[in-house]
Amino acid sequence: MDRVRDPRQGVRGVNNGDTGDVGVDAYPNERVVIGLMSGTSLDGVDAACCRIRRDGDGPRDYDVAVESFVTHPYDATFRERIAAVCGESGTVAEVCKLNVALGAVFAAAAGDAADAADRALADVDLIGSHGQTVRHVPEPQALPVGDSRLRSTLQIGDGSVIAERTGVPTVADFRTADIAAGGHGAPLVPFADVALLAATDRFRVAQNIGGIANCTALPPDSNRGNVRAFDTGPGNMVIDGVVELLTDGERTYDKDGHLARAGTIEETVLDECLRGEYFRAEPPKSTGRERFGRAYARDFLAACRARNCADEDVVATATALTAHSIADAYRRFLPRMPDEVVISGGGAYNSTLVGMLDDAVDADVRTVEEYGIGADAKEAVAFALLAAAAMDGVPNNVPSATGASRHIVMGKRCSPT
C-alpha cells in the first residue's frame, strides 16, 4: 500500500510539485508539520513540510503528503565546531553555545521549508525536531544513582529556541524518553517505516544509509509488535572520513561513488573489520560517531596503507564495508533474507554502494523515491510523523527495535512564549 500521497523526488530547496486538488480542510485530524533532521554526516539541516492525516491509533493509520523538502547547509566553520563537540575535543561550554545556536539554525531551516511549500510559518501547526546528536552511549553505564546501569544520549538544537523563533509549537528531544524506559533511544524511524513502507504481501527492509546505516525489517502486514530494527553499522561515515583524510579536507564525500568505482577492494582489511565486536552483537543495538567516527577512519586508512592500497582502493574497501556489513546483518539477525530492500539517505545517491549492496543481498534493491518520497527527505519526514503522533498521544517508539520496556510517547513539547 502506498501511504505517501503526492510523490516528491527530493529536489533540494524547491517546492517539488503540485500538492493536488485536496485542500487541507478536506480531511479530519490533519496537520501541517515540518520535520527537521541533522544526522551524523553533519551536512546541514534537512527539513520537510508535510500534511499529515490521522485515521486511527497506529503507525499505519497515518497518511503523509510531502509538500516540500530543503536542506539548510552548515558552513564549513560551523560544521567543524559541531564535529569537534561530537568528538574528542568538545567542551561543556561549547556544547552549551551550540545548543542555542543550532536551535536558531533549525528554526531557519523550518522557515526555508515553509517558503518552499508556499506557506507562511503561521500556516504550520507543528514542528518535529530530532536535533543534532553529539553523544550517544547505548551500552549501559554504571552511574552514581544507586545500582542502576543506564544508557544515555544527548541531542542539541534546543526546541524552545525553535518554537520561539518560528512561533510554532515544537516537539523535540525524542530519544531520552525511550532511554528512560530502558531502551537504546534508537532507532527512531521504525514508526515511520511502518507508516510509509509496510506491505501486505512482501518482506521488505527499509534501509537508511546516512552517516550510520540502520534497517527496519517489515514482514507482511507489519505492526509495532513484529518489527525488528537496529543500526547495522557505518553508512557513509567511514567512506566520508577516509575521503576527507585522503584529500586533506578538499572533499567530504565520494560523489556518486566515483573513487570507489575506480578502486579494488582490499579483502583482508574488509574481513578483519567485519569481525569487529559491533557487527557480531545481537540487536537491539545502536551506534554512532563515537564508534565509527574520525578515529575509526584514521585506523581504517592506516590498515589499508599497510596493505599498499591506493587511494581508490581505500575508498572501495570502505564502501564495501558498508555494503557487506548491511548484508551480513540481514543474514545474522533477520528471520530470512528480504524480498525487497528500500534504500534511503545519502547512500542512495552512491551508485557504487548501491551496486555493491545489490550484489551482496539476494533481494530486489530499490530507492525510496520509487515509493513517493525523496531519499534525502525520509528522515525529516519521519520526525514530522513522530511529532504528530506525540501531539496525538500515540506511542511512537517501537520497543522491539529499541529494547524499551514498553510503548511510550517520545518527544518534549515546547510552546512559543
SULWONOR-V320610 format. One record per residue. N is the residue number from 1. RES is the residue in one letter. SS is DSSP state (@ for helix, = for strand, . for the rest). PHI is phi in radians with two decimals (NA if undefined). Layout:
# SULWONOR-V320610
n->N res->RES ss->SS phi->PHI
n->N res->RES ss->SS phi->PHI
This chain:
# SULWONOR-V320610
n->1 res->M ss->. phi->NA
n->2 res->D ss->. phi->-1.52
n->3 res->R ss->. phi->-1.80
n->4 res->V ss->= phi->-1.96
n->5 res->R ss->= phi->-1.44
n->6 res->D ss->. phi->0.94
n->7 res->P ss->. phi->-0.95
n->8 res->R ss->. phi->-2.16
n->9 res->Q ss->. phi->-1.85
n->10 res->G ss->. phi->1.35
n->11 res->V ss->. phi->-1.22
n->12 res->R ss->. phi->-1.27
n->13 res->G ss->. phi->1.37
n->14 res->V ss->= phi->-2.34
n->15 res->N ss->= phi->-1.33
n->16 res->N ss->. phi->-1.54
n->17 res->G ss->. phi->2.39
n->18 res->D ss->. phi->-1.17
n->19 res->T ss->. phi->-1.44
n->20 res->G ss->. phi->1.59
n->21 res->D ss->. phi->-1.60
n->22 res->V ss->. phi->-1.44
n->23 res->G ss->. phi->-1.39
n->24 res->V ss->@ phi->-1.04
n->25 res->D ss->@ phi->-1.49
n->26 res->A ss->@ phi->-1.32
n->27 res->Y ss->. phi->-2.06
n->28 res->P ss->. phi->-1.29
n->29 res->N ss->. phi->0.97
n->30 res->E ss->= phi->-1.94
n->31 res->R ss->= phi->-2.25
n->32 res->V ss->= phi->-1.70
n->33 res->V ss->= phi->-2.27
n->34 res->I ss->= phi->-1.81
n->35 res->G ss->= phi->-1.76
n->36 res->L ss->= phi->-2.17
n->37 res->M ss->= phi->-2.58
n->38 res->S ss->= phi->-2.22
n->39 res->G ss->. phi->-1.73
n->40 res->T ss->. phi->-1.25
n->41 res->S ss->. phi->-1.31
n->42 res->L ss->. phi->1.05
n->43 res->D ss->. phi->-1.37
n->44 res->G ss->= phi->2.71
n->45 res->V ss->= phi->-1.71
n->46 res->D ss->= phi->-1.52
n->47 res->A ss->= phi->-2.38
n->48 res->A ss->= phi->-2.14
n->49 res->C ss->= phi->-1.69
n->50 res->C ss->= phi->-2.26
n->51 res->R ss->= phi->-1.78
n->52 res->I ss->= phi->-2.13
n->53 res->R ss->= phi->-1.96
n->54 res->R ss->= phi->-2.03
n->55 res->D ss->. phi->-2.08
n->56 res->G ss->. phi->-3.01
n->57 res->D ss->. phi->-2.00
n->58 res->G ss->. phi->-2.13
n->59 res->P ss->@ phi->-1.05
n->60 res->R ss->@ phi->-1.37
n->61 res->D ss->@ phi->-1.67
n->62 res->Y ss->= phi->-1.83
n->63 res->D ss->= phi->-2.17
n->64 res->V ss->= phi->-2.14
n->65 res->A ss->= phi->-2.10
n->66 res->V ss->= phi->-1.52
n->67 res->E ss->= phi->-1.58
n->68 res->S ss->= phi->-2.78
n->69 res->F ss->= phi->-2.48
n->70 res->V ss->= phi->-2.39
n->71 res->T ss->= phi->-2.09
n->72 res->H ss->= phi->-1.69
n->73 res->P ss->= phi->-1.29
n->74 res->Y ss->. phi->-1.46
n->75 res->D ss->. phi->-1.34
n->76 res->A ss->@ phi->-1.07
n->77 res->T ss->@ phi->-1.15
n->78 res->F ss->@ phi->-1.15
n->79 res->R ss->@ phi->-1.04
n->80 res->E ss->@ phi->-1.14
n->81 res->R ss->@ phi->-1.13
n->82 res->I ss->@ phi->-1.15
n->83 res->A ss->@ phi->-1.03
n->84 res->A ss->@ phi->-1.12
n->85 res->V ss->@ phi->-1.32
n->86 res->C ss->@ phi->-1.41
n->87 res->G ss->. phi->-1.96
n->88 res->E ss->. phi->-1.47
n->89 res->S ss->. phi->-1.85
n->90 res->G ss->. phi->-1.30
n->91 res->T ss->. phi->-2.16
n->92 res->V ss->@ phi->-1.07
n->93 res->A ss->@ phi->-1.07
n->94 res->E ss->@ phi->-1.22
n->95 res->V ss->@ phi->-1.04
n->96 res->C ss->@ phi->-1.03
n->97 res->K ss->@ phi->-1.16
n->98 res->L ss->@ phi->-1.22
n->99 res->N ss->@ phi->-0.99
n->100 res->V ss->@ phi->-1.36
n->101 res->A ss->@ phi->-1.06
n->102 res->L ss->@ phi->-1.18
n->103 res->G ss->@ phi->-1.00
n->104 res->A ss->@ phi->-1.16
n->105 res->V ss->@ phi->-1.16
n->106 res->F ss->@ phi->-1.09
n->107 res->A ss->@ phi->-1.09
n->108 res->A ss->@ phi->-1.11
n->109 res->A ss->@ phi->-1.13
n->110 res->A ss->@ phi->-1.09
n->111 res->G ss->@ phi->-1.10
n->112 res->D ss->@ phi->-1.07
n->113 res->A ss->@ phi->-1.15
n->114 res->A ss->@ phi->-1.10
n->115 res->D ss->@ phi->-1.02
n->116 res->A ss->@ phi->-1.14
n->117 res->A ss->. phi->-1.62
n->118 res->D ss->. phi->1.02
n->119 res->R ss->. phi->-2.18
n->120 res->A ss->. phi->-1.49
n->121 res->L ss->@ phi->-1.04
n->122 res->A ss->@ phi->-1.11
n->123 res->D ss->@ phi->-1.49
n->124 res->V ss->. phi->-1.60
n->125 res->D ss->. phi->-1.50
n->126 res->L ss->= phi->-2.82
n->127 res->I ss->= phi->-2.15
n->128 res->G ss->= phi->-2.05
n->129 res->S ss->= phi->-2.19
n->130 res->H ss->= phi->-1.27
n->131 res->G ss->= phi->1.43
n->132 res->Q ss->= phi->-1.99
n->133 res->T ss->= phi->-1.22
n->134 res->V ss->= phi->-1.88
n->135 res->R ss->= phi->-2.75
n->136 res->H ss->= phi->-2.36
n->137 res->V ss->= phi->-2.11
n->138 res->P ss->= phi->-1.34
n->139 res->E ss->= phi->-1.40
n->140 res->P ss->= phi->-1.02
n->141 res->Q ss->= phi->-2.09
n->142 res->A ss->= phi->-1.33
n->143 res->L ss->. phi->-2.17
n->144 res->P ss->. phi->-1.35
n->145 res->V ss->. phi->-2.36
n->146 res->G ss->. phi->1.44
n->147 res->D ss->. phi->-1.68
n->148 res->S ss->. phi->-1.19
n->149 res->R ss->= phi->-2.06
n->150 res->L ss->= phi->-2.02
n->151 res->R ss->= phi->-1.44
n->152 res->S ss->= phi->-2.65
n->153 res->T ss->= phi->-2.76
n->154 res->L ss->= phi->-2.51
n->155 res->Q ss->= phi->-2.02
n->156 res->I ss->= phi->-2.04
n->157 res->G ss->. phi->1.93
n->158 res->D ss->. phi->-1.00
n->159 res->G ss->@ phi->-1.13
n->160 res->S ss->@ phi->-1.16
n->161 res->V ss->@ phi->-1.14
n->162 res->I ss->@ phi->-1.06
n->163 res->A ss->@ phi->-1.08
n->164 res->E ss->@ phi->-1.16
n->165 res->R ss->@ phi->-1.34
n->166 res->T ss->@ phi->-1.74
n->167 res->G ss->. phi->1.32
n->168 res->V ss->. phi->-2.04
n->169 res->P ss->. phi->-0.94
n->170 res->T ss->= phi->-2.25
n->171 res->V ss->= phi->-1.89
n->172 res->A ss->= phi->-2.49
n->173 res->D ss->. phi->0.96
n->174 res->F ss->. phi->-1.32
n->175 res->R ss->@ phi->-1.17
n->176 res->T ss->@ phi->-1.14
n->177 res->A ss->@ phi->-1.13
n->178 res->D ss->@ phi->-1.18
n->179 res->I ss->@ phi->-1.01
n->180 res->A ss->@ phi->-1.09
n->181 res->A ss->. phi->-1.59
n->182 res->G ss->. phi->1.58
n->183 res->G ss->. phi->-1.59
n->184 res->H ss->. phi->-1.45
n->185 res->G ss->. phi->1.25
n->186 res->A ss->. phi->-2.89
n->187 res->P ss->. phi->-1.32
n->188 res->L ss->. phi->-1.72
n->189 res->V ss->. phi->-1.33
n->190 res->P ss->@ phi->-0.98
n->191 res->F ss->@ phi->-0.98
n->192 res->A ss->@ phi->-1.24
n->193 res->D ss->@ phi->-1.06
n->194 res->V ss->@ phi->-1.10
n->195 res->A ss->@ phi->-1.10
n->196 res->L ss->@ phi->-1.68
n->197 res->L ss->@ phi->-2.22
n->198 res->A ss->. phi->-1.09
n->199 res->A ss->. phi->-2.00
n->200 res->T ss->. phi->-1.55
n->201 res->D ss->. phi->-2.34
n->202 res->R ss->. phi->-2.36
n->203 res->F ss->. phi->-1.52
n->204 res->R ss->= phi->-1.97
n->205 res->V ss->= phi->-1.97
n->206 res->A ss->= phi->-1.53
n->207 res->Q ss->= phi->-2.00
n->208 res->N ss->= phi->-1.54
n->209 res->I ss->= phi->-2.15
n->210 res->G ss->. phi->-1.72
n->211 res->G ss->. phi->-1.04
n->212 res->I ss->= phi->-1.84
n->213 res->A ss->= phi->-1.72
n->214 res->N ss->= phi->-2.37
n->215 res->C ss->= phi->-2.15
n->216 res->T ss->= phi->-2.18
n->217 res->A ss->= phi->-1.52
n->218 res->L ss->= phi->-2.03
n->219 res->P ss->. phi->-1.16
n->220 res->P ss->. phi->-0.93
n->221 res->D ss->. phi->0.98
n->222 res->S ss->. phi->-1.11
n->223 res->N ss->. phi->-2.46
n->224 res->R ss->. phi->-1.18
n->225 res->G ss->. phi->-1.54
n->226 res->N ss->. phi->-2.14
n->227 res->V ss->. phi->-1.78
n->228 res->R ss->= phi->-2.07
n->229 res->A ss->= phi->-2.59
n->230 res->F ss->= phi->-2.96
n->231 res->D ss->= phi->-1.38
n->232 res->T ss->= phi->-1.40
n->233 res->G ss->= phi->2.45
n->234 res->P ss->= phi->-1.19
n->235 res->G ss->. phi->-1.78
n->236 res->N ss->. phi->-1.58
n->237 res->M ss->@ phi->-1.09
n->238 res->V ss->@ phi->-1.25
n->239 res->I ss->@ phi->-1.02
n->240 res->D ss->@ phi->-1.07
n->241 res->G ss->@ phi->-1.09
n->242 res->V ss->@ phi->-1.27
n->243 res->V ss->@ phi->-1.09
n->244 res->E ss->@ phi->-1.11
n->245 res->L ss->@ phi->-1.17
n->246 res->L ss->@ phi->-1.19
n->247 res->T ss->. phi->-1.87
n->248 res->D ss->. phi->0.91
n->249 res->G ss->. phi->1.48
n->250 res->E ss->. phi->-1.21
n->251 res->R ss->. phi->-2.16
n->252 res->T ss->. phi->-2.00
n->253 res->Y ss->. phi->-2.81
n->254 res->D ss->. phi->-1.67
n->255 res->K ss->@ phi->-1.05
n->256 res->D ss->@ phi->0.98
n->257 res->G ss->@ phi->1.25
n->258 res->H ss->@ phi->-1.08
n->259 res->L ss->@ phi->-1.14
n->260 res->A ss->@ phi->-1.08
n->261 res->R ss->@ phi->-1.12
n->262 res->A ss->. phi->-1.53
n->263 res->G ss->. phi->-1.84
n->264 res->T ss->. phi->-2.10
n->265 res->I ss->. phi->-1.23
n->266 res->E ss->. phi->-1.53
n->267 res->E ss->@ phi->-1.12
n->268 res->T ss->@ phi->-1.11
n->269 res->V ss->@ phi->-1.14
n->270 res->L ss->@ phi->-1.05
n->271 res->D ss->@ phi->-1.09
n->272 res->E ss->@ phi->-1.13
n->273 res->C ss->@ phi->-1.12
n->274 res->L ss->@ phi->-1.18
n->275 res->R ss->. phi->-1.48
n->276 res->G ss->. phi->-1.07
n->277 res->E ss->@ phi->-1.02
n->278 res->Y ss->@ phi->-1.08
n->279 res->F ss->@ phi->-1.16
n->280 res->R ss->@ phi->-1.54
n->281 res->A ss->. phi->-1.20
n->282 res->E ss->. phi->-1.30
n->283 res->P ss->. phi->-1.18
n->284 res->P ss->. phi->-1.25
n->285 res->K ss->. phi->-2.73
n->286 res->S ss->. phi->-2.61
n->287 res->T ss->. phi->-2.66
n->288 res->G ss->. phi->-3.02
n->289 res->R ss->@ phi->-1.10
n->290 res->E ss->@ phi->-1.10
n->291 res->R ss->@ phi->-1.82
n->292 res->F ss->@ phi->-2.01
n->293 res->G ss->. phi->-1.51
n->294 res->R ss->@ phi->-1.10
n->295 res->A ss->@ phi->-1.09
n->296 res->Y ss->@ phi->-1.10
n->297 res->A ss->@ phi->-1.10
n->298 res->R ss->@ phi->-1.12
n->299 res->D ss->@ phi->-1.16
n->300 res->F ss->@ phi->-1.09
n->301 res->L ss->@ phi->-1.08
n->302 res->A ss->@ phi->-1.10
n->303 res->A ss->@ phi->-1.12
n->304 res->C ss->@ phi->-1.20
n->305 res->R ss->@ phi->-1.11
n->306 res->A ss->@ phi->-1.14
n->307 res->R ss->. phi->-1.74
n->308 res->N ss->. phi->1.09
n->309 res->C ss->. phi->-1.33
n->310 res->A ss->. phi->-1.27
n->311 res->D ss->@ phi->-0.97
n->312 res->E ss->@ phi->-1.12
n->313 res->D ss->@ phi->-1.17
n->314 res->V ss->@ phi->-1.06
n->315 res->V ss->@ phi->-1.21
n->316 res->A ss->@ phi->-1.07
n->317 res->T ss->@ phi->-1.22
n->318 res->A ss->@ phi->-1.11
n->319 res->T ss->@ phi->-1.16
n->320 res->A ss->@ phi->-1.12
n->321 res->L ss->@ phi->-1.05
n->322 res->T ss->@ phi->-1.10
n->323 res->A ss->@ phi->-1.09
n->324 res->H ss->@ phi->-1.30
n->325 res->S ss->@ phi->-1.19
n->326 res->I ss->@ phi->-1.15
n->327 res->A ss->@ phi->-1.08
n->328 res->D ss->@ phi->-1.12
n->329 res->A ss->@ phi->-1.11
n->330 res->Y ss->@ phi->-1.05
n->331 res->R ss->@ phi->-1.17
n->332 res->R ss->@ phi->-1.33
n->333 res->F ss->@ phi->-2.09
n->334 res->L ss->. phi->-1.74
n->335 res->P ss->. phi->-1.10
n->336 res->R ss->. phi->-2.83
n->337 res->M ss->. phi->-1.19
n->338 res->P ss->. phi->-1.27
n->339 res->D ss->. phi->-1.33
n->340 res->E ss->= phi->-2.59
n->341 res->V ss->= phi->-2.04
n->342 res->V ss->= phi->-1.95
n->343 res->I ss->= phi->-1.64
n->344 res->S ss->= phi->-2.30
n->345 res->G ss->. phi->1.52
n->346 res->G ss->@ phi->-1.04
n->347 res->G ss->@ phi->-1.09
n->348 res->A ss->@ phi->-1.13
n->349 res->Y ss->@ phi->-1.63
n->350 res->N ss->. phi->-1.72
n->351 res->S ss->@ phi->-1.14
n->352 res->T ss->@ phi->-1.18
n->353 res->L ss->@ phi->-1.10
n->354 res->V ss->@ phi->-1.06
n->355 res->G ss->@ phi->-1.12
n->356 res->M ss->@ phi->-1.10
n->357 res->L ss->@ phi->-1.15
n->358 res->D ss->@ phi->-1.05
n->359 res->D ss->@ phi->-1.23
n->360 res->A ss->@ phi->-1.53
n->361 res->V ss->. phi->-2.09
n->362 res->D ss->. phi->-1.63
n->363 res->A ss->. phi->-2.74
n->364 res->D ss->= phi->-1.44
n->365 res->V ss->= phi->-1.71
n->366 res->R ss->= phi->-2.34
n->367 res->T ss->= phi->-1.74
n->368 res->V ss->@ phi->-1.15
n->369 res->E ss->@ phi->-1.08
n->370 res->E ss->@ phi->-1.21
n->371 res->Y ss->@ phi->-1.95
n->372 res->G ss->. phi->1.61
n->373 res->I ss->. phi->-2.55
n->374 res->G ss->. phi->-1.13
n->375 res->A ss->. phi->-1.05
n->376 res->D ss->. phi->-1.31
n->377 res->A ss->. phi->-1.49
n->378 res->K ss->@ phi->-1.03
n->379 res->E ss->@ phi->-1.23
n->380 res->A ss->@ phi->-1.12
n->381 res->V ss->@ phi->-1.07
n->382 res->A ss->@ phi->-1.04
n->383 res->F ss->@ phi->-1.35
n->384 res->A ss->@ phi->-1.13
n->385 res->L ss->@ phi->-1.11
n->386 res->L ss->@ phi->-1.07
n->387 res->A ss->@ phi->-1.19
n->388 res->A ss->@ phi->-1.06
n->389 res->A ss->@ phi->-1.09
n->390 res->A ss->@ phi->-1.04
n->391 res->M ss->@ phi->-1.20
n->392 res->D ss->@ phi->-1.44
n->393 res->G ss->. phi->1.28
n->394 res->V ss->. phi->-1.61
n->395 res->P ss->. phi->-0.94
n->396 res->N ss->. phi->-2.15
n->397 res->N ss->. phi->-1.67
n->398 res->V ss->. phi->-2.20
n->399 res->P ss->@ phi->-0.98
n->400 res->S ss->@ phi->-1.15
n->401 res->A ss->@ phi->-1.66
n->402 res->T ss->@ phi->-1.63
n->403 res->G ss->. phi->1.52
n->404 res->A ss->. phi->-1.12
n->405 res->S ss->. phi->-1.33
n->406 res->R ss->. phi->-2.86
n->407 res->H ss->. phi->-1.28
n->408 res->I ss->. phi->-2.46
n->409 res->V ss->. phi->-1.61
n->410 res->M ss->. phi->-1.67
n->411 res->G ss->. phi->1.99
n->412 res->K ss->= phi->-1.73
n->413 res->R ss->= phi->-1.55
n->414 res->C ss->= phi->-2.13
n->415 res->S ss->. phi->-1.82
n->416 res->P ss->. phi->-1.06
n->417 res->T ss->. phi->-1.44
